[in-house]
Amino acid sequence: MTVLDSSAGMVSNSDETTKGDLGSKQQYHTLRESVEVAMANYFDQLEGQQVTDLYELVISEVEVPLLEAVMGYTGDNQTKASVAMGLNRGTLRKKLKKYNML
């Protein structure tokens, strides 16, 4: 299985924000644009190889940082995190266990 390159860029809602504070002059992009760039890079690097389990690969690459961010924002409060994500608390716990975050 080929690993998805997650170096597509950072996410921001502002088109004027840059990563200058982080030592780079690359402009931030929307999440959608970042995914489009990452997927284009991924397919370019495949050089004709067969792709399998792409959906699960992409979901796991996105879900982990999402869970980390929401859990950090809510102070690891699972009830608040589940509400913020629109998930049942049991579903959230299942996802946290899946990624060894619980």
CORPEHU-V902177 format. One record per helix or strand. SS is the DSSP state (~ for helix, > for strand). FROM is the first residue (numbers start at 1). TO is the last residue. If there is no record, write none. Layout:
[[SS | FROM | TO] [SS | FROM | TO]]
This chain:
[[> | 11 | 11] [> | 18 | 18] [~ | 19 | 22] [> | 27 | 27] [> | 29 | 29] [~ | 31 | 46] [~ | 54 | 73] [~ | 78 | 85] [~ | 89 | 98]]
